[in-house]
Amino acid sequence: MIPSATERFESCADPNIRGNNMLTMSPLTRYLSRLLGVFLLVTAISEWMYPGLLTVVAPAMVDQPGLLWMSGMLTFVSGLAVVLGHNVWDDSASAVVSLLGWIATIKGAALLLIPVAGWKALLGAMHYPSHFGVYTIIPAVAGAYLTYAGFIRQR
């Protein structure tokens, strides 16, 4: 029997998914951990493999307001979907997923609302092209943890 979408994404509070009196990761948390974990990990690795590309893409985005706006729309709606569907802070994996949802929502709103001049100033203040590797460490660690939590961790 194939479970319905509602059954697959029930909350951690469902007594049917508890084991040995330990809270089990909800199916939605496991799914989002896998999705976000693999995405962040692969993205970070690709940024390390092609460092020159990233130093061209970020400044080019601020030179193309349409790309900045489109990126903002996609980031905002992706983050908002996570926040509205998974604003759960029960354990470390669910908290990381929820935090990433909030970060994406805020970043997407900022991309949509902050003028291009503000983004140019921010990239300059961050010394982005010369320190791009530092800015990929946190997503790589979060991606590795979520991939582990989603695919390997049993609770």
N, C-alpha and C positions, 0 to 999 in steps of 0.2 A: 504494500500500500504506500503510495506517495503522499507525504505530508503536504498540507496546504501551506501557502505562504505564511498565514497567521501562525500555524503550528511550528514552522521552521524558525520564526523570528520572535518566539515568546521570550519574555524577560527572564532574568535569573531567578526571580521569585517563584517560578513555577516549581512545585514540589516534585514533578516528574523528572526534572533534569538535575536533581541533587543526588549526590552520592557520598556515602560515608560521612554524613553531616557536614560536608564541605561544599561551599558554593561552587557550582560549575559555571564555566564561562558560557554566556548565552550564545545561541547560534548566530545572532546578529553581530555580537562582538567578535566571535571567531571569524566570520565572513569579512567584516571590515578590517580586522587585524591582518588577515591574509591579503586583502586587496591593497590596503594602504602600505603594508609592510613591503610587499614585493615591488610596488610602484616606487616607494622612496628608495629602496635598496638599489634597484636597477637604475633609477635616475641618478643617484649619487655616483654609482660606478661609472656610468656613461660620462658624467661630468669630469671625473678623474681621468678617464681614457682620452677624452677630447677637450683638454683644457682651453685651447685656443678658440674653440667654437663658443663656449660659454662667455668668454670675455668679449665676443663680438655680438652675441645675441642680446645680452642685457642692455648695453648702450643702444643697440638698434631698436629695441622695444620702445625706449623713451623718445626716439626720433620718429616713431610711427604711432601717432595717437590712436589710430584704429586698432592696431595690434594690442596696445596697452588696454584699450577699452574691452576688446574681445577676451583678452586674458583675464581681466577683472570680472567679466560676466561669468566665464567658466569657473573661475576660482570661487567666486561668491556663491553660485548655485551649488557647486560641489560641497563646499563647507556648510552651507545652510541645510543641505540634505542630511549631512551627518549630524548636525546639531539638532535638527527637528526629529530625526529618527533614532538618535543614540546619544542622548545627553545623560550618560550613566557614568558614575564615579566610584563604583563599588570596589574594584580591584585595579591593579596597576595597568593591565592591558586595556580595560574599558576606559580608564582615566586618560591614557595616552591617545586612544581613538577619539574621545570627546575633546581633548585639548587640541588635537590636530584639526578637528572640525571647527572649533572656535577660531583657531589661528587662520584657517583658510577663509572663513567667513569675514573676519576683520580685514585680512589682507585683500580679499576680493572687493570689499566695500572701499578700502583705501585706494585700490587701483582705479575704481570707478569715480571717486570723489576728489582725490588730490590732483591738482594740476600737474602737467608735465614738468614744469620748472621745479616743483617740489621733488619729483623723482630723480631729476638730474642732480639736484643738490644732495639728495640722500646717497646716490651712487658715488658721488665725489667724496662725500664725508666718510663713506665706508671703505674708500680706496679699493673698490670692488675688483677691478681687473687684476690688481697685484695680490689680492688675498682671497681669490675665489675658492681655493681649496679649504680654507678655514670654514667658510659658510656652507660647505657640504658635509662636514663632520656630524653635526647634530641630526640632519635628515638621515644620514647613513646609520647612525646608532639607533635612532627611532625605528627605521626600517628593519634593521637586523632584529631588534627586540620584538617588533610586531610580527615579523615573519616566524620567529621562533615561537612566540605565544600562539599564533594562529594555526601553525602546522604541527608543532611538536609538543608543546605543553599540554598536559592532560587535564588540568583543572581550570 
